[in-house]
Amino acid sequence: HFRAERWFQALHEAGLEGDTISYNSVISAFARAGKVEKLEELQARMRAAGVVCDTVTHNIVINACAKVGKLDAAERALQEMHDQGIKSDVIT
């Protein structure tokens, strides 16, 4: 997960901004490592950069929060997803 963050930081320092797929990759790396506290930070960074959080983004966050027992955070992520007009899928 730290390698993913370093790669992402290098991208940013080169003056490039990630797209939804690159953000989702980094978010997924932190989710797999159980670092759910970083997920909200990365989502906020996505929004600030004008990058869209899609169904995949939200599914990663919801799943990661649920796995570590942060059900309130998982429910907030699901509500945020619906508030943004993003439809749930079979994974959600």
MOSULQUI-V600062 format. One record per residue. N is the residue number from 1. RES is the residue in one small letter. PHI is phi in whole degrees, 0 to 359 (* if undefined). OMEGA is omega in radians with two decimals (none if undefined). BURIAL is + if it has 16 or more other C-alpha atoms within 10 Angstrom, else -. Layout:
BEGIN
N;RES;PHI;OMEGA;BURIAL + N;RES;PHI;OMEGA;BURIAL
END
This chain:
BEGIN
1;h;*;3.14;+ + 2;f;290;3.09;- + 3;r;297;3.11;- + 4;a;297;3.13;+ + 5;e;293;3.11;+ + 6;r;296;3.10;- + 7;w;300;-3.11;- + 8;f;293;3.11;+ + 9;q;295;3.11;- + 10;a;298;3.08;- + 11;l;300;-3.14;- + 12;h;296;3.14;- + 13;e;294;3.10;- + 14;a;280;3.12;- + 15;g;85;3.14;- + 16;l;254;3.09;- + 17;e;249;-3.13;+ + 18;g;291;3.03;+ + 19;d;257;-3.11;- + 20;t;302;-3.11;+ + 21;i;295;-3.14;- + 22;s;292;3.07;- + 23;y;297;-3.14;+ + 24;n;299;3.12;+ + 25;s;296;3.13;+ + 26;v;291;3.11;+ + 27;i;300;3.13;+ + 28;s;297;3.12;+ + 29;a;299;3.12;+ + 30;f;292;3.11;+ + 31;a;297;3.13;+ + 32;r;297;3.13;- + 33;a;276;-3.14;- + 34;g;77;-3.11;+ + 35;k;268;-3.04;+ + 36;v;294;3.13;+ + 37;e;296;3.13;- + 38;k;280;-3.04;- + 39;l;295;3.12;+ + 40;e;296;3.10;- + 41;e;299;-3.14;- + 42;l;292;3.08;+ + 43;q;296;3.10;+ + 44;a;297;3.10;- + 45;r;296;3.08;- + 46;m;302;-3.10;+ + 47;r;299;-3.13;- + 48;a;298;3.14;- + 49;a;274;-3.13;- + 50;g;78;3.13;- + 51;v;267;-3.06;+ + 52;v;283;2.95;- + 53;c;278;-3.09;+ + 54;d;258;3.13;- + 55;t;302;-3.14;+ + 56;v;298;3.12;+ + 57;t;305;-3.09;+ + 58;h;294;3.12;+ + 59;n;299;3.11;+ + 60;i;299;-3.10;+ + 61;v;295;-3.12;+ + 62;i;300;-3.12;+ + 63;n;297;-3.12;+ + 64;a;297;3.14;+ + 65;c;297;3.14;+ + 66;a;296;-3.11;- + 67;k;297;-3.13;- + 68;v;263;3.06;- + 69;g;83;3.11;- + 70;k;267;-3.04;- + 71;l;293;3.09;- + 72;d;298;3.12;- + 73;a;294;3.10;+ + 74;a;296;3.12;+ + 75;e;294;3.09;- + 76;r;297;3.13;- + 77;a;296;3.11;+ + 78;l;295;3.12;+ + 79;q;297;3.11;- + 80;e;300;3.11;- + 81;m;302;3.14;+ + 82;h;292;3.11;- + 83;d;298;3.13;- + 84;q;276;3.13;- + 85;g;78;3.12;- + 86;i;270;-3.09;- + 87;k;279;3.05;- + 88;s;290;3.04;- + 89;d;235;-3.08;- + 90;v;295;3.12;- + 91;i;282;-3.14;- + 92;t;296;none;-
END
